[in-house]
Amino acid sequence: MALRRALHFVFKVGDRTKTATFYREVLGMMVLRHEEFEEGCKATCNGPYDGKWSKTMVGYGPEDNHFVAELTYNYGVGEYQLGNDFMGLILQSSQAVSNAKRLGWPLTQVEEALYLTHAPGGYPFYLNHNSLYPVQKVCLGVSDLQRSIHYWKTLLGMKVMDRNDKKKTVLLGFSDTQCQLELCDVGGTVDHGTAFGRIAFSCPREELPNLEALMKKENQKILTPLVTLDTPGKATVEVVILADPDGHEICFVGDEAFRELSAVDPKGNELLDKAMAEDKSDEWFAKHNKQKAAA
């Protein structure tokens, strides 16, 4: 399964301007590409919303060899309700710690070389001085660790990298050089709120129908059967969207076309700045004495 790659985690953002500041100025990530869409995504990439939205990919390097963040912004939604499903993204960045201190961004020291900060919207980020990789792991909450291990290891083909029975955690990955997935037992039901994200992986395109067939055979949830997604002026990709036993959304995309789609756009930063400057949605809601929806 080494041909499968961990790609990105999708975050819904209510305040795009503050979010851009966090990723660019605090974490020190670069804008890899920015895309605007006039209507909702067929695979609900932007959540269950039909209107205008945007997607911004940010990271420490090209998507070909870096795990990155996908920021989805729905023009009519101002905030989302957090659950206990997303427990953190763990990064290696002493520079981000310095940036946060310099900018006065709230920062809490958790251990000697580990700091906790939050992205706008409340998403937790852990900044670790001792990690080998820029983006070390994504931590998701689960209700039954053994059931989750069966799903992610046996059905999706991930390897168990580490397990801590005392902390009730397991670390999984497709290879030890990729961003890892840590599953943490929350001791109860997993609540996804409305801020729920999605983790994305790639695999050879030819594996997508087989993956969908396996999930049907095992009576696992398929949120979006194999579908083609278009991005204006860019490569068309095929995806299957799954859900694990706790309802965590998982996207598998055909690797070959995704590598074309995910090429770094030198104008990404400029396109994001332009979109933010032209975004009059806050003014429109204020003028009509309304507030953006809280999802």
Residue pairs with C-beta under 8 A, 6 or more apart in sequence:
1 157
1 158
1 159
1 174
2 174
2 175
3 203
3 204
3 255
4 157
4 174
4 201
4 202
4 203
5 174
5 178
5 201
5 202
5 203
5 255
6 67
6 173
6 174
6 178
6 179
6 180
6 181
6 199
6 200
6 201
7 63
7 67
7 68
7 200
7 201
7 202
7 253
7 258
7 262
8 57
8 59
8 63
8 67
8 68
8 69
8 70
8 199
8 200
9 67
9 69
9 70
9 89
9 138
9 197
9 198
9 199
9 200
10 45
10 69
10 70
10 72
10 197
10 198
10 199
10 200
10 249
10 251
11 69
11 70
11 71
11 72
11 119
11 121
11 123
11 195
11 197
12 46
12 47
12 72
12 73
12 74
12 77
12 80
12 121
12 194
12 195
12 196
12 197
12 295
13 19
13 71
13 72
13 73
13 120
13 121
14 73
14 77
14 78
14 79
14 80
14 120
14 121
14 292
15 78
15 120
15 121
16 54
16 56
16 71
16 73
16 275
16 276
16 279
17 276
18 120
19 71
19 73
19 119
19 120
19 121
20 31
20 56
20 272
20 276
22 105
22 119
22 120
23 29
23 58
23 69
23 71
23 119
24 30
24 31
24 58
25 99
25 103
26 96
26 99
26 100
26 103
26 105
26 117
27 91
27 93
27 96
27 99
27 125
28 60
28 93
28 95
28 96
28 99
29 58
29 59
29 60
29 68
29 69
30 58
30 59
30 60
30 61
30 268
30 269
31 56
31 57
31 58
31 268
31 269
31 271
31 272
32 57
32 58
32 59
32 62
32 63
32 68
32 262
32 264
32 265
32 268
33 56
33 57
33 262
33 263
33 264
33 265
33 268
33 271
34 54
34 55
34 56
34 57
34 265
34 268
34 269
34 271
34 272
34 275
35 54
35 55
35 56
35 231
35 232
35 234
35 271
36 52
36 53
36 54
36 271
36 275
37 46
37 52
37 53
37 54
37 55
37 232
38 52
39 50
39 51
39 52
40 46
40 48
40 49
40 50
40 51
40 53
41 53
41 229
42 224
42 227
42 229
43 224
43 227
43 229
43 239
43 241
43 251
44 223
44 224
44 241
45 55
45 70
45 72
45 198
45 229
45 251
46 53
46 55
46 72
46 74
47 72
47 74
47 194
47 196
47 295
49 74
49 76
49 77
49 295
51 74
51 75
51 76
52 74
52 75
52 76
53 72
53 73
53 74
53 75
54 72
54 73
54 75
54 275
55 70
55 71
55 72
55 73
56 70
56 71
56 73
56 268
56 272
57 63
57 68
57 69
57 70
57 71
57 262
57 268
58 68
58 69
58 71
59 66
59 67
59 68
59 69
59 134
59 135
60 66
60 68
60 134
60 135
61 134
62 262
62 263
62 264
63 262
63 264
64 259
64 262
66 134
66 135
67 134
67 135
67 138
67 178
67 179
68 135
69 89
70 200
74 295
75 279
75 281
76 281
76 292
76 293
77 292
77 293
77 294
77 295
78 291
78 292
78 293
78 294
79 121
79 292
79 294
79 295
80 121
80 193
80 194
80 195
80 294
80 295
81 193
81 194
81 195
81 294
81 295
82 121
82 122
82 123
82 193
82 195
83 190
83 191
83 192
83 193
83 195
83 196
84 141
84 186
84 190
84 191
85 140
85 141
85 190
85 191
85 192
85 193
85 196
85 197
85 246
85 247
85 248
86 123
86 124
86 139
86 140
86 141
86 195
86 196
86 197
87 124
87 139
87 140
87 141
87 184
88 116
88 124
88 125
88 126
88 138
88 139
89 123
89 124
89 125
89 126
89 135
89 137
89 138
89 139
90 125
90 126
90 128
90 131
90 135
90 136
90 137
90 138
90 139
90 182
91 125
91 126
91 127
91 128
91 131
91 134
91 135
91 136
92 127
92 128
92 129
92 130
92 131
92 132
92 133
92 134
92 135
92 136
93 127
93 128
93 134
94 127
94 129
96 117
96 127
97 107
97 115
97 127
97 129
99 105
100 106
100 107
100 115
100 117
100 127
101 107
105 117
106 117
106 118
107 115
107 116
107 117
107 127
108 115
108 116
108 117
109 115
109 116
110 116
110 126
113 128
113 129
113 130
114 126
114 127
114 128
114 129
115 126
115 127
116 124
116 125
116 126
116 127
117 124
117 125
117 127
118 124
118 125
119 125
121 195
122 195
123 195
128 136
133 177
133 179
135 179
136 179
136 180
137 171
137 179
137 180
137 181
137 182
138 179
138 180
138 181
138 182
138 199
139 182
139 183
139 184
140 181
140 182
140 183
140 184
140 199
140 248
141 183
141 184
141 185
141 186
141 190
141 246
142 148
142 183
142 184
142 185
142 186
142 190
142 244
142 245
142 246
142 248
143 185
143 186
143 188
143 189
143 190
143 245
143 246
144 185
144 245
144 246
145 168
145 169
145 170
145 183
145 185
147 245
148 170
148 183
148 244
148 245
148 246
149 160
149 170
149 172
149 183
151 220
151 244
151 245
152 158
152 172
152 181
152 183
152 244
153 159
153 160
153 172
155 214
155 215
155 218
155 220
156 250
157 174
158 172
158 173
158 174
158 181
159 172
159 173
159 174
159 175
160 170
160 171
160 172
161 171
161 172
161 173
161 176
161 180
162 170
162 171
163 169
163 170
163 171
164 170
167 184
168 184
168 185
168 187
169 182
169 183
169 184
169 185
170 182
170 183
171 180
171 181
171 182
172 180
172 181
172 182
172 183
173 179
173 180
173 181
174 201
181 199
190 246
190 247
190 248
192 247
192 248
194 295
195 295
196 247
196 248
196 249
197 249
198 241
198 248
198 249
198 250
198 251
199 248
199 249
199 250
199 251
200 250
200 251
200 252
200 253
201 250
201 251
201 252
201 253
202 252
202 253
202 254
202 255
202 258
203 211
203 252
203 253
203 254
203 255
204 254
204 255
204 256
205 238
205 254
205 255
205 256
205 257
207 252
208 226
208 238
208 239
208 240
208 252
208 254
209 226
211 240
211 242
211 252
212 222
212 225
212 226
212 240
215 221
215 222
215 242
216 222
220 242
220 243
220 244
220 245
221 242
221 243
221 247
222 240
222 241
222 242
222 243
223 241
223 242
223 243
223 249
224 239
224 240
224 241
225 240
226 238
226 239
226 240
227 238
227 239
227 240
228 236
228 237
228 238
229 236
229 237
229 238
229 239
230 236
231 237
231 261
234 260
234 261
235 257
235 258
235 260
235 261
236 257
236 261
237 253
237 254
237 257
237 258
237 261
238 253
238 254
238 257
239 251
239 252
239 253
239 254
240 251
240 252
241 249
241 250
241 251
241 252
242 249
242 250
242 251
242 252
243 249
243 250
244 250
265 271
281 292
282 292
285 291
285 292
